[in-house]
Amino acid sequence: MYKCFLEHLEQWLLQRFTLQSRPIPPGLEYQVSDRGRNPATIQSWCYQCPQLRKIR
């Protein structure tokens, strides 16, 4: 449902800043929950640039 907003935000950030990827602790970059009727997916990204310390 929110994927189009995420894609827009990511493109906007990549166009305006020189982003460097930051490490994410193992096991936190991608999780899937099978609780409930519909599985939920959580995916994390983390970036930094001179203007912003942490974008996630």
SVG drawing of the C-alpha trace seen along z (x, -y; Angstrom):
<svg xmlns="http://www.w3.org/2000/svg" viewBox="-7 -19 37 36">
<polyline fill="none" stroke="black" stroke-width="0.4" points="0.0,0.0 2.8,-2.4 5.4,-1.2 4.8,-4.0 5.4,-6.6 8.6,-4.8 9.9,-4.7 9.1,-8.4 10.9,-9.3 13.9,-7.1 14.3,-8.7 13.9,-12.2 16.6,-11.6 19.0,-10.0 18.5,-13.0 19.2,-15.6 21.9,-14.1 25.1,-11.9 24.0,-9.0 26.2,-6.4 24.8,-3.1 25.2,-2.4 25.3,1.1 22.3,2.6 22.7,5.3 22.2,8.8 18.6,10.0 17.1,6.4 17.4,5.6 14.4,7.8 11.7,9.6 8.5,11.3 5.8,11.9 3.2,14.7 0.9,13.6 -2.6,12.8 -4.3,13.4 -1.8,11.5 2.0,11.8 3.7,8.5 7.1,7.6 9.5,5.1 12.5,4.0 15.1,1.5 17.6,-0.7 20.0,-3.1 21.9,-6.0 24.0,-8.9 25.4,-12.0 27.2,-15.2 23.9,-17.0 22.1,-14.2 23.6,-11.8 21.1,-8.9 18.3,-8.3 16.2,-5.2"/>
</svg>
